[in-house]
Amino acid sequence: MEVKIGVQNAAREIVLESAQTADEVESAVAAALDGTAKLLKLADEHGRKILIPAERLAYVEIGEQAPRKVGFGTL
């Protein structure tokens, strides 16, 4: 699933492919925005963790499940 995250005072957005479901990402964002969690914590498909301070979130765009890439484009 593709997730795009806008961060305040940053020129570029963060784009990651996550193995998490849309509901899991949405609940993590909701917890960060309502003050339950101080960090938005997500993991990408390679196991890397992305931590963003909740007060710096500008927007989060949750996309659809990306089709599996085949061929030289997977490199």
mmCIF file of the N, C-alpha and C atoms, coordinates in Angstrom:
data_MODEL
# 
_entry.id   MODEL 
# 
loop_
_atom_site.group_PDB 
_atom_site.id 
_atom_site.type_symbol 
_atom_site.label_atom_id 
_atom_site.label_alt_id 
_atom_site.label_comp_id 
_atom_site.label_asym_id 
_atom_site.label_entity_id 
_atom_site.label_seq_id 
_atom_site.pdbx_PDB_ins_code 
_atom_site.Cartn_x 
_atom_site.Cartn_y 
_atom_site.Cartn_z 
_atom_site.occupancy 
_atom_site.B_iso_or_equiv 
_atom_site.pdbx_formal_charge 
_atom_site.auth_seq_id 
_atom_site.auth_comp_id 
_atom_site.auth_asym_id 
_atom_site.auth_atom_id 
_atom_site.pdbx_PDB_model_num 
ATOM 1   N N  . MET A 1 1  ? 0.838  -1.159 0.000   1.00 0.00 ? 1  MET A N  1 
ATOM 2   C CA . MET A 1 1  ? 0.000  0.000  0.000   1.00 0.00 ? 1  MET A CA 1 
ATOM 3   C C  . MET A 1 1  ? 0.886  1.227  0.000   1.00 0.00 ? 1  MET A C  1 
ATOM 4   N N  . GLU A 1 2  ? 0.571  2.174  -0.856  1.00 0.00 ? 2  GLU A N  1 
ATOM 5   C CA . GLU A 1 2  ? 1.358  3.404  -0.939  1.00 0.00 ? 2  GLU A CA 1 
ATOM 6   C C  . GLU A 1 2  ? 0.819  4.433  0.054   1.00 0.00 ? 2  GLU A C  1 
ATOM 7   N N  . VAL A 1 3  ? 1.726  5.015  0.822   1.00 0.00 ? 3  VAL A N  1 
ATOM 8   C CA . VAL A 1 3  ? 1.374  6.039  1.801   1.00 0.00 ? 3  VAL A CA 1 
ATOM 9   C C  . VAL A 1 3  ? 2.241  7.264  1.523   1.00 0.00 ? 3  VAL A C  1 
ATOM 10  N N  . LYS A 1 4  ? 1.596  8.430  1.375   1.00 0.00 ? 4  LYS A N  1 
ATOM 11  C CA . LYS A 1 4  ? 2.299  9.692  1.191   1.00 0.00 ? 4  LYS A CA 1 
ATOM 12  C C  . LYS A 1 4  ? 2.051  10.546 2.422   1.00 0.00 ? 4  LYS A C  1 
ATOM 13  N N  . ILE A 1 5  ? 3.134  11.082 2.988   1.00 0.00 ? 5  ILE A N  1 
ATOM 14  C CA . ILE A 1 5  ? 3.042  11.855 4.219   1.00 0.00 ? 5  ILE A CA 1 
ATOM 15  C C  . ILE A 1 5  ? 3.657  13.223 3.981   1.00 0.00 ? 5  ILE A C  1 
ATOM 16  N N  . GLY A 1 6  ? 2.880  14.260 4.224   1.00 0.00 ? 6  GLY A N  1 
ATOM 17  C CA . GLY A 1 6  ? 3.377  15.616 4.152   1.00 0.00 ? 6  GLY A CA 1 
ATOM 18  C C  . GLY A 1 6  ? 3.823  16.060 5.528   1.00 0.00 ? 6  GLY A C  1 
ATOM 19  N N  . VAL A 1 7  ? 4.999  16.654 5.599   1.00 0.00 ? 7  VAL A N  1 
ATOM 20  C CA . VAL A 1 7  ? 5.561  17.110 6.867   1.00 0.00 ? 7  VAL A CA 1 
ATOM 21  C C  . VAL A 1 7  ? 5.704  18.625 6.791   1.00 0.00 ? 7  VAL A C  1 
ATOM 22  N N  . GLN A 1 8  ? 5.283  19.307 7.843   1.00 0.00 ? 8  GLN A N  1 
ATOM 23  C CA . GLN A 1 8  ? 5.388  20.764 7.890   1.00 0.00 ? 8  GLN A CA 1 
ATOM 24  C C  . GLN A 1 8  ? 6.847  21.185 7.795   1.00 0.00 ? 8  GLN A C  1 
ATOM 25  N N  . ASN A 1 9  ? 7.090  22.278 7.076   1.00 0.00 ? 9  ASN A N  1 
ATOM 26  C CA . ASN A 1 9  ? 8.416  22.863 6.898   1.00 0.00 ? 9  ASN A CA 1 
ATOM 27  C C  . ASN A 1 9  ? 9.396  21.930 6.190   1.00 0.00 ? 9  ASN A C  1 
ATOM 28  N N  . ALA A 1 10 ? 8.876  20.996 5.402   1.00 0.00 ? 10 ALA A N  1 
ATOM 29  C CA . ALA A 1 10 ? 9.719  20.117 4.594   1.00 0.00 ? 10 ALA A CA 1 
ATOM 30  C C  . ALA A 1 10 ? 9.301  20.279 3.138   1.00 0.00 ? 10 ALA A C  1 
ATOM 31  N N  . ALA A 1 11 ? 10.275 20.379 2.268   1.00 0.00 ? 11 ALA A N  1 
ATOM 32  C CA . ALA A 1 11 ? 9.983  20.630 0.859   1.00 0.00 ? 11 ALA A CA 1 
ATOM 33  C C  . ALA A 1 11 ? 9.392  19.419 0.154   1.00 0.00 ? 11 ALA A C  1 
ATOM 34  N N  . ARG A 1 12 ? 9.762  18.228 0.574   1.00 0.00 ? 12 ARG A N  1 
ATOM 35  C CA . ARG A 1 12 ? 9.304  17.014 -0.095  1.00 0.00 ? 12 ARG A CA 1 
ATOM 36  C C  . ARG A 1 12 ? 8.433  16.180 0.827   1.00 0.00 ? 12 ARG A C  1 
ATOM 37  N N  . GLU A 1 13 ? 7.545  15.411 0.228   1.00 0.00 ? 13 GLU A N  1 
ATOM 38  C CA . GLU A 1 13 ? 6.725  14.503 1.010   1.00 0.00 ? 13 GLU A CA 1 
ATOM 39  C C  . GLU A 1 13 ? 7.438  13.162 1.154   1.00 0.00 ? 13 GLU A C  1 
ATOM 40  N N  . ILE A 1 14 ? 7.045  12.398 2.144   1.00 0.00 ? 14 ILE A N  1 
ATOM 41  C CA . ILE A 1 14 ? 7.596  11.068 2.368   1.00 0.00 ? 14 ILE A CA 1 
ATOM 42  C C  . ILE A 1 14 ? 6.662  10.084 1.685   1.00 0.00 ? 14 ILE A C  1 
ATOM 43  N N  . VAL A 1 15 ? 7.205  9.238  0.823   1.00 0.00 ? 15 VAL A N  1 
ATOM 44  C CA . VAL A 1 15 ? 6.417  8.231  0.114   1.00 0.00 ? 15 VAL A CA 1 
ATOM 45  C C  . VAL A 1 15 ? 6.994  6.870  0.460   1.00 0.00 ? 15 VAL A C  1 
ATOM 46  N N  . LEU A 1 16 ? 6.122  5.956  0.896   1.00 0.00 ? 16 LEU A N  1 
ATOM 47  C CA . LEU A 1 16 ? 6.592  4.619  1.225   1.00 0.00 ? 16 LEU A CA 1 
ATOM 48  C C  . LEU A 1 16 ? 5.565  3.582  0.813   1.00 0.00 ? 16 LEU A C  1 
ATOM 49  N N  . GLU A 1 17 ? 6.066  2.402  0.518   1.00 0.00 ? 17 GLU A N  1 
ATOM 50  C CA . GLU A 1 17 ? 5.220  1.244  0.257   1.00 0.00 ? 17 GLU A CA 1 
ATOM 51  C C  . GLU A 1 17 ? 5.187  0.440  1.555   1.00 0.00 ? 17 GLU A C  1 
ATOM 52  N N  . SER A 1 18 ? 4.002  0.285  2.107   1.00 0.00 ? 18 SER A N  1 
ATOM 53  C CA . SER A 1 18 ? 3.855  -0.376 3.392   1.00 0.00 ? 18 SER A CA 1 
ATOM 54  C C  . SER A 1 18 ? 3.096  -1.688 3.245   1.00 0.00 ? 18 SER A C  1 
ATOM 55  N N  . ALA A 1 19 ? 3.469  -2.668 4.048   1.00 0.00 ? 19 ALA A N  1 
ATOM 56  C CA . ALA A 1 19 ? 2.755  -3.935 4.083   1.00 0.00 ? 19 ALA A CA 1 
ATOM 57  C C  . ALA A 1 19 ? 1.542  -3.848 5.010   1.00 0.00 ? 19 ALA A C  1 
ATOM 58  N N  . GLN A 1 20 ? 1.407  -2.748 5.746   1.00 0.00 ? 20 GLN A N  1 
ATOM 59  C CA . GLN A 1 20 ? 0.276  -2.560 6.645   1.00 0.00 ? 20 GLN A CA 1 
ATOM 60  C C  . GLN A 1 20 ? -0.994 -2.310 5.832   1.00 0.00 ? 20 GLN A C  1 
ATOM 61  N N  . THR A 1 21 ? -2.128 -2.644 6.422   1.00 0.00 ? 21 THR A N  1 
ATOM 62  C CA . THR A 1 21 ? -3.403 -2.405 5.755   1.00 0.00 ? 21 THR A CA 1 
ATOM 63  C C  . THR A 1 21 ? -3.791 -0.937 5.900   1.00 0.00 ? 21 THR A C  1 
ATOM 64  N N  . ALA A 1 22 ? -4.773 -0.527 5.112   1.00 0.00 ? 22 ALA A N  1 
ATOM 65  C CA . ALA A 1 22 ? -5.254 0.856  5.183   1.00 0.00 ? 22 ALA A CA 1 
ATOM 66  C C  . ALA A 1 22 ? -5.821 1.163  6.564   1.00 0.00 ? 22 ALA A C  1 
ATOM 67  N N  . ASP A 1 23 ? -6.506 0.200  7.163   1.00 0.00 ? 23 ASP A N  1 
ATOM 68  C CA . ASP A 1 23 ? -7.068 0.403  8.502   1.00 0.00 ? 23 ASP A CA 1 
ATOM 69  C C  . ASP A 1 23 ? -5.981 0.575  9.556   1.00 0.00 ? 23 ASP A C  1 
ATOM 70  N N  . GLU A 1 24 ? -4.893 -0.181 9.440   1.00 0.00 ? 24 GLU A N  1 
ATOM 71  C CA . GLU A 1 24 ? -3.789 -0.052 10.391  1.00 0.00 ? 24 GLU A CA 1 
ATOM 72  C C  . GLU A 1 24 ? -3.119 1.314  10.272  1.00 0.00 ? 24 GLU A C  1 
ATOM 73  N N  . VAL A 1 25 ? -2.906 1.769  9.043   1.00 0.00 ? 25 VAL A N  1 
ATOM 74  C CA . VAL A 1 25 ? -2.287 3.074  8.828   1.00 0.00 ? 25 VAL A CA 1 
ATOM 75  C C  . VAL A 1 25 ? -3.214 4.167  9.346   1.00 0.00 ? 25 VAL A C  1 
ATOM 76  N N  . GLU A 1 26 ? -4.500 4.046  9.052   1.00 0.00 ? 26 GLU A N  1 
ATOM 77  C CA . GLU A 1 26 ? -5.466 5.052  9.492   1.00 0.00 ? 26 GLU A CA 1 
ATOM 78  C C  . GLU A 1 26 ? -5.543 5.132  11.010  1.00 0.00 ? 26 GLU A C  1 
ATOM 79  N N  . SER A 1 27 ? -5.515 3.995  11.701  1.00 0.00 ? 27 SER A N  1 
ATOM 80  C CA . SER A 1 27 ? -5.572 4.025  13.162  1.00 0.00 ? 27 SER A CA 1 
ATOM 81  C C  . SER A 1 27 ? -4.297 4.606  13.761  1.00 0.00 ? 27 SER A C  1 
ATOM 82  N N  . ALA A 1 28 ? -3.136 4.358  13.119  1.00 0.00 ? 28 ALA A N  1 
ATOM 83  C CA . ALA A 1 28 ? -1.878 4.943  13.599  1.00 0.00 ? 28 ALA A CA 1 
ATOM 84  C C  . ALA A 1 28 ? -1.894 6.459  13.431  1.00 0.00 ? 28 ALA A C  1 
ATOM 85  N N  . VAL A 1 29 ? -2.428 6.935  12.308  1.00 0.00 ? 29 VAL A N  1 
ATOM 86  C CA . VAL A 1 29 ? -2.527 8.381  12.067  1.00 0.00 ? 29 VAL A CA 1 
ATOM 87  C C  . VAL A 1 29 ? -3.502 9.012  13.046  1.00 0.00 ? 29 VAL A C  1 
ATOM 88  N N  . ALA A 1 30 ? -4.635 8.364  13.267  1.00 0.00 ? 30 ALA A N  1 
ATOM 89  C CA . ALA A 1 30 ? -5.638 8.895  14.203  1.00 0.00 ? 30 ALA A CA 1 
ATOM 90  C C  . ALA A 1 30 ? -5.069 8.980  15.615  1.00 0.00 ? 30 ALA A C  1 
ATOM 91  N N  . ALA A 1 31 ? -4.318 7.977  16.034  1.00 0.00 ? 31 ALA A N  1 
ATOM 92  C CA . ALA A 1 31 ? -3.714 7.996  17.370  1.00 0.00 ? 31 ALA A CA 1 
ATOM 93  C C  . ALA A 1 31 ? -2.696 9.132  17.494  1.00 0.00 ? 31 ALA A C  1 
ATOM 94  N N  . ALA A 1 32 ? -1.961 9.393  16.420  1.00 0.00 ? 32 ALA A N  1 
ATOM 95  C CA . ALA A 1 32 ? -0.977 10.483 16.454  1.00 0.00 ? 32 ALA A CA 1 
ATOM 96  C C  . ALA A 1 32 ? -1.672 11.842 16.496  1.00 0.00 ? 32 ALA A C  1 
ATOM 97  N N  . LEU A 1 33 ? -2.769 11.975 15.767  1.00 0.00 ? 33 LEU A N  1 
ATOM 98  C CA . LEU A 1 33 ? -3.436 13.273 15.705  1.00 0.00 ? 33 LEU A CA 1 
ATOM 99  C C  . LEU A 1 33 ? -4.272 13.587 16.940  1.00 0.00 ? 33 LEU A C  1 
ATOM 100 N N  . ASP A 1 34 ? -4.807 12.576 17.609  1.00 0.00 ? 34 ASP A N  1 
ATOM 101 C CA . ASP A 1 34 ? -5.632 12.863 18.794  1.00 0.00 ? 34 ASP A CA 1 
ATOM 102 C C  . ASP A 1 34 ? -4.813 12.972 20.075  1.00 0.00 ? 34 ASP A C  1 
ATOM 103 N N  . GLY A 1 35 ? -3.491 12.801 19.966  1.00 0.00 ? 35 GLY A N  1 
ATOM 104 C CA . GLY A 1 35 ? -2.629 12.992 21.124  1.00 0.00 ? 35 GLY A CA 1 
ATOM 105 C C  . GLY A 1 35 ? -2.314 11.715 21.882  1.00 0.00 ? 35 GLY A C  1 
ATOM 106 N N  . THR A 1 36 ? -2.892 10.590 21.471  1.00 0.00 ? 36 THR A N  1 
ATOM 107 C CA . THR A 1 36 ? -2.604 9.318  22.134  1.00 0.00 ? 36 THR A CA 1 
ATOM 108 C C  . THR A 1 36 ? -1.142 8.927  21.949  1.00 0.00 ? 36 THR A C  1 
ATOM 109 N N  . ALA A 1 37 ? -0.622 9.134  20.746  1.00 0.00 ? 37 ALA A N  1 
ATOM 110 C CA . ALA A 1 37 ? 0.780  8.844  20.438  1.00 0.00 ? 37 ALA A CA 1 
ATOM 111 C C  . ALA A 1 37 ? 1.460  10.132 20.001  1.00 0.00 ? 37 ALA A C  1 
ATOM 112 N N  . LYS A 1 38 ? 2.699  10.327 20.433  1.00 0.00 ? 38 LYS A N  1 
ATOM 113 C CA . LYS A 1 38 ? 3.433  11.532 20.060  1.00 0.00 ? 38 LYS A CA 1 
ATOM 114 C C  . LYS A 1 38 ? 4.155  11.365 18.726  1.00 0.00 ? 38 LYS A C  1 
ATOM 115 N N  . LEU A 1 39 ? 4.268  10.111 18.249  1.00 0.00 ? 39 LEU A N  1 
ATOM 116 C CA . LEU A 1 39 ? 4.930  9.819  16.993  1.00 0.00 ? 39 LEU A CA 1 
ATOM 117 C C  . LEU A 1 39 ? 4.004  9.014  16.091  1.00 0.00 ? 39 LEU A C  1 
ATOM 118 N N  . LEU A 1 40 ? 4.076  9.285  14.791  1.00 0.00 ? 40 LEU A N  1 
ATOM 119 C CA . LEU A 1 40 ? 3.441  8.424  13.809  1.00 0.00 ? 40 LEU A CA 1 
ATOM 120 C C  . LEU A 1 40 ? 4.477  7.377  13.432  1.00 0.00 ? 40 LEU A C  1 
ATOM 121 N N  . LYS A 1 41 ? 4.167  6.109  13.697  1.00 0.00 ? 41 LYS A N  1 
ATOM 122 C CA . LYS A 1 41 ? 5.108  5.019  13.441  1.00 0.00 ? 41 LYS A CA 1 
ATOM 123 C C  . LYS A 1 41 ? 4.547  4.135  12.346  1.00 0.00 ? 41 LYS A C  1 
ATOM 124 N N  . LEU A 1 42 ? 5.294  4.020  11.252  1.00 0.00 ? 42 LEU A N  1 
ATOM 125 C CA . LEU A 1 42 ? 4.922  3.151  10.140  1.00 0.00 ? 42 LEU A CA 1 
ATOM 126 C C  . LEU A 1 42 ? 6.134  2.324  9.739   1.00 0.00 ? 42 LEU A C  1 
ATOM 127 N N  . ALA A 1 43 ? 5.890  1.198  9.077   1.00 0.00 ? 43 ALA A N  1 
ATOM 128 C CA . ALA A 1 43 ? 6.971  0.356  8.570   1.00 0.00 ? 43 ALA A CA 1 
ATOM 129 C C  . ALA A 1 43 ? 6.764  0.131  7.080   1.00 0.00 ? 43 ALA A C  1 
ATOM 130 N N  . ASP A 1 44 ? 7.870  0.128  6.335   1.00 0.00 ? 44 ASP A N  1 
ATOM 131 C CA . ASP A 1 44 ? 7.743  -0.114 4.901   1.00 0.00 ? 44 ASP A CA 1 
ATOM 132 C C  . ASP A 1 44 ? 7.897  -1.603 4.611   1.00 0.00 ? 44 ASP A C  1 
ATOM 133 N N  . GLU A 1 45 ? 7.841  -1.963 3.336   1.00 0.00 ? 45 GLU A N  1 
ATOM 134 C CA . GLU A 1 45 ? 7.900  -3.366 2.937   1.00 0.00 ? 45 GLU A CA 1 
ATOM 135 C C  . GLU A 1 45 ? 9.242  -4.026 3.231   1.00 0.00 ? 45 GLU A C  1 
ATOM 136 N N  . HIS A 1 46 ? 10.292 -3.242 3.406   1.00 0.00 ? 46 HIS A N  1 
ATOM 137 C CA . HIS A 1 46 ? 11.625 -3.772 3.660   1.00 0.00 ? 46 HIS A CA 1 
ATOM 138 C C  . HIS A 1 46 ? 11.945 -3.841 5.153   1.00 0.00 ? 46 HIS A C  1 
ATOM 139 N N  . GLY A 1 47 ? 10.985 -3.515 6.001   1.00 0.00 ? 47 GLY A N  1 
ATOM 140 C CA . GLY A 1 47 ? 11.192 -3.580 7.435   1.00 0.00 ? 47 GLY A CA 1 
ATOM 141 C C  . GLY A 1 47 ? 11.749 -2.320 8.060   1.00 0.00 ? 47 GLY A C  1 
ATOM 142 N N  . ARG A 1 48 ? 11.979 -1.284 7.249   1.00 0.00 ? 48 ARG A N  1 
ATOM 143 C CA . ARG A 1 48 ? 12.463 -0.020 7.811   1.00 0.00 ? 48 ARG A CA 1 
ATOM 144 C C  . ARG A 1 48 ? 11.314 0.686  8.509   1.00 0.00 ? 48 ARG A C  1 
ATOM 145 N N  . LYS A 1 49 ? 11.617 1.363  9.601   1.00 0.00 ? 49 LYS A N  1 
ATOM 146 C CA . LYS A 1 49 ? 10.602 2.078  10.369  1.00 0.00 ? 49 LYS A CA 1 
ATOM 147 C C  . LYS A 1 49 ? 10.705 3.570  10.099  1.00 0.00 ? 49 LYS A C  1 
ATOM 148 N N  . ILE A 1 50 ? 9.546  4.200  9.955   1.00 0.00 ? 50 ILE A N  1 
ATOM 149 C CA . ILE A 1 50 ? 9.462  5.635  9.730   1.00 0.00 ? 50 ILE A CA 1 
ATOM 150 C C  . ILE A 1 50 ? 8.777  6.239  10.945  1.00 0.00 ? 50 ILE A C  1 
ATOM 151 N N  . LEU A 1 51 ? 9.437  7.189  11.595  1.00 0.00 ? 51 LEU A N  1 
ATOM 152 C CA . LEU A 1 51 ? 8.904  7.856  12.773  1.00 0.00 ? 51 LEU A CA 1 
ATOM 153 C C  . LEU A 1 51 ? 8.797  9.350  12.477  1.00 0.00 ? 51 LEU A C  1 
ATOM 154 N N  . ILE A 1 52 ? 7.603  9.890  12.647  1.00 0.00 ? 52 ILE A N  1 
ATOM 155 C CA . ILE A 1 52 ? 7.371  11.305 12.377  1.00 0.00 ? 52 ILE A CA 1 
ATOM 156 C C  . ILE A 1 52 ? 6.683  11.919 13.590  1.00 0.00 ? 52 ILE A C  1 
ATOM 157 N N  . PRO A 1 53 ? 7.182  13.040 14.109  1.00 0.00 ? 53 PRO A N  1 
ATOM 158 C CA . PRO A 1 53 ? 6.501  13.692 15.234  1.00 0.00 ? 53 PRO A CA 1 
ATOM 159 C C  . PRO A 1 53 ? 5.086  14.101 14.832  1.00 0.00 ? 53 PRO A C  1 
ATOM 160 N N  . ALA A 1 54 ? 4.125  13.802 15.674  1.00 0.00 ? 54 ALA A N  1 
ATOM 161 C CA . ALA A 1 54 ? 2.714  14.047 15.363  1.00 0.00 ? 54 ALA A CA 1 
ATOM 162 C C  . ALA A 1 54 ? 2.423  15.525 15.128  1.00 0.00 ? 54 ALA A C  1 
ATOM 163 N N  . GLU A 1 55 ? 3.103  16.417 15.836  1.00 0.00 ? 55 GLU A N  1 
ATOM 164 C CA . GLU A 1 55 ? 2.814  17.847 15.678  1.00 0.00 ? 55 GLU A CA 1 
ATOM 165 C C  . GLU A 1 55 ? 3.336  18.397 14.352  1.00 0.00 ? 55 GLU A C  1 
ATOM 166 N N  . ARG A 1 56 ? 4.136  17.628 13.615  1.00 0.00 ? 56 ARG A N  1 
ATOM 167 C CA . ARG A 1 56 ? 4.686  18.074 12.330  1.00 0.00 ? 56 ARG A CA 1 
ATOM 168 C C  . ARG A 1 56 ? 3.918  17.524 11.126  1.00 0.00 ? 56 ARG A C  1 
ATOM 169 N N  . LEU A 1 57 ? 2.886  16.712 11.357  1.00 0.00 ? 57 LEU A N  1 
ATOM 170 C CA . LEU A 1 57 ? 2.124  16.148 10.245  1.00 0.00 ? 57 LEU A CA 1 
ATOM 171 C C  . LEU A 1 57 ? 1.312  17.220 9.543   1.00 0.00 ? 57 LEU A C  1 
ATOM 172 N N  . ALA A 1 58 ? 1.404  17.274 8.230   1.00 0.00 ? 58 ALA A N  1 
ATOM 173 C CA . ALA A 1 58 ? 0.592  18.186 7.441   1.00 0.00 ? 58 ALA A CA 1 
ATOM 174 C C  . ALA A 1 58 ? -0.580 17.423 6.823   1.00 0.00 ? 58 ALA A C  1 
ATOM 175 N N  . TYR A 1 59 ? -0.292 16.267 6.217   1.00 0.00 ? 59 TYR A N  1 
ATOM 176 C CA . TYR A 1 59 ? -1.339 15.424 5.647   1.00 0.00 ? 59 TYR A CA 1 
ATOM 177 C C  . TYR A 1 59 ? -0.811 14.009 5.466   1.00 0.00 ? 59 TYR A C  1 
ATOM 178 N N  . VAL A 1 60 ? -1.732 13.055 5.366   1.00 0.00 ? 60 VAL A N  1 
ATOM 179 C CA . VAL A 1 60 ? -1.394 11.667 5.084   1.00 0.00 ? 60 VAL A CA 1 
ATOM 180 C C  . VAL A 1 60 ? -2.353 11.183 4.010   1.00 0.00 ? 60 VAL A C  1 
ATOM 181 N N  . GLU A 1 61 ? -1.799 10.689 2.926   1.00 0.00 ? 61 GLU A N  1 
ATOM 182 C CA . GLU A 1 61 ? -2.603 10.157 1.820   1.00 0.00 ? 61 GLU A CA 1 
ATOM 183 C C  . GLU A 1 61 ? -2.386 8.651  1.773   1.00 0.00 ? 61 GLU A C  1 
ATOM 184 N N  . ILE A 1 62 ? -3.469 7.910  1.947   1.00 0.00 ? 62 ILE A N  1 
ATOM 185 C CA . ILE A 1 62 ? -3.403 6.453  1.945   1.00 0.00 ? 62 ILE A CA 1 
ATOM 186 C C  . ILE A 1 62 ? -3.921 5.971  0.595   1.00 0.00 ? 62 ILE A C  1 
ATOM 187 N N  . GLY A 1 63 ? -3.045 5.323  -0.177  1.00 0.00 ? 63 GLY A N  1 
ATOM 188 C CA . GLY A 1 63 ? -3.411 4.855  -1.512  1.00 0.00 ? 63 GLY A CA 1 
ATOM 189 C C  . GLY A 1 63 ? -3.879 3.418  -1.499  1.00 0.00 ? 63 GLY A C  1 
ATOM 190 N N  . GLU A 1 64 ? -4.135 2.933  -2.674  1.00 0.00 ? 64 GLU A N  1 
ATOM 191 C CA . GLU A 1 64 ? -4.558 1.548  -2.834  1.00 0.00 ? 64 GLU A CA 1 
ATOM 192 C C  . GLU A 1 64 ? -3.354 0.631  -2.848  1.00 0.00 ? 64 GLU A C  1 
ATOM 193 N N  . GLN A 1 65 ? -3.632 -0.652 -2.713  1.00 0.00 ? 65 GLN A N  1 
ATOM 194 C CA . GLN A 1 65 ? -2.579 -1.649 -2.774  1.00 0.00 ? 65 GLN A CA 1 
ATOM 195 C C  . GLN A 1 65 ? -1.914 -1.583 -4.142  1.00 0.00 ? 65 GLN A C  1 
ATOM 196 N N  . ALA A 1 66 ? -0.606 -1.437 -4.153  1.00 0.00 ? 66 ALA A N  1 
ATOM 197 C CA . ALA A 1 66 ? 0.143  -1.345 -5.413  1.00 0.00 ? 66 ALA A CA 1 
ATOM 198 C C  . ALA A 1 66 ? 0.282  -2.729 -6.031  1.00 0.00 ? 66 ALA A C  1 
ATOM 199 N N  . PRO A 1 67 ? 0.144  -2.829 -7.355  1.00 0.00 ? 67 PRO A N  1 
ATOM 200 C CA . PRO A 1 67 ? 0.348  -4.124 -7.999  1.00 0.00 ? 67 PRO A CA 1 
ATOM 201 C C  . PRO A 1 67 ? 1.807  -4.540 -7.893  1.00 0.00 ? 67 PRO A C  1 
ATOM 202 N N  . ARG A 1 68 ? 2.023  -5.821 -7.896  1.00 0.00 ? 68 ARG A N  1 
ATOM 203 C CA . ARG A 1 68 ? 3.393  -6.330 -7.770  1.00 0.00 ? 68 ARG A CA 1 
ATOM 204 C C  . ARG A 1 68 ? 4.185  -5.976 -9.017  1.00 0.00 ? 68 ARG A C  1 
ATOM 205 N N  . LYS A 1 69 ? 5.392  -5.468 -8.818  1.00 0.00 ? 69 LYS A N  1 
ATOM 206 C CA . LYS A 1 69 ? 6.243  -5.073 -9.930  1.00 0.00 ? 69 LYS A CA 1 
ATOM 207 C C  . LYS A 1 69 ? 7.008  -6.285 -10.443 1.00 0.00 ? 69 LYS A C  1 
ATOM 208 N N  . VAL A 1 70 ? 7.123  -6.358 -11.767 1.00 0.00 ? 70 VAL A N  1 
ATOM 209 C CA . VAL A 1 70 ? 7.799  -7.480 -12.401 1.00 0.00 ? 70 VAL A CA 1 
ATOM 210 C C  . VAL A 1 70 ? 8.829  -6.931 -13.373 1.00 0.00 ? 70 VAL A C  1 
ATOM 211 N N  . GLY A 1 71 ? 9.974  -7.585 -13.455 1.00 0.00 ? 71 GLY A N  1 
ATOM 212 C CA . GLY A 1 71 ? 10.988 -7.195 -14.426 1.00 0.00 ? 71 GLY A CA 1 
ATOM 213 C C  . GLY A 1 71 ? 12.057 -6.316 -13.833 1.00 0.00 ? 71 GLY A C  1 
ATOM 214 N N  . PHE A 1 72 ? 12.693 -5.528 -14.702 1.00 0.00 ? 72 PHE A N  1 
ATOM 215 C CA . PHE A 1 72 ? 13.805 -4.693 -14.268 1.00 0.00 ? 72 PHE A CA 1 
ATOM 216 C C  . PHE A 1 72 ? 13.360 -3.525 -13.408 1.00 0.00 ? 72 PHE A C  1 
ATOM 217 N N  . GLY A 1 73 ? 12.077 -3.179 -13.405 1.00 0.00 ? 73 GLY A N  1 
ATOM 218 C CA . GLY A 1 73 ? 11.566 -2.084 -12.591 1.00 0.00 ? 73 GLY A CA 1 
ATOM 219 C C  . GLY A 1 73 ? 11.608 -2.370 -11.108 1.00 0.00 ? 73 GLY A C  1 
ATOM 220 N N  . THR A 1 74 ? 11.835 -3.637 -10.705 1.00 0.00 ? 74 THR A N  1 
ATOM 221 C CA . THR A 1 74 ? 11.847 -3.993 -9.295  1.00 0.00 ? 74 THR A CA 1 
ATOM 222 C C  . THR A 1 74 ? 13.174 -3.688 -8.637  1.00 0.00 ? 74 THR A C  1 
ATOM 223 N N  . LEU A 1 75 ? 14.189 -3.341 -9.422  1.00 0.00 ? 75 LEU A N  1 
ATOM 224 C CA . LEU A 1 75 ? 15.518 -3.077 -8.855  1.00 0.00 ? 75 LEU A CA 1 
ATOM 225 C C  . LEU A 1 75 ? 15.583 -1.775 -8.154  1.00 0.00 ? 75 LEU A C  1 
# 
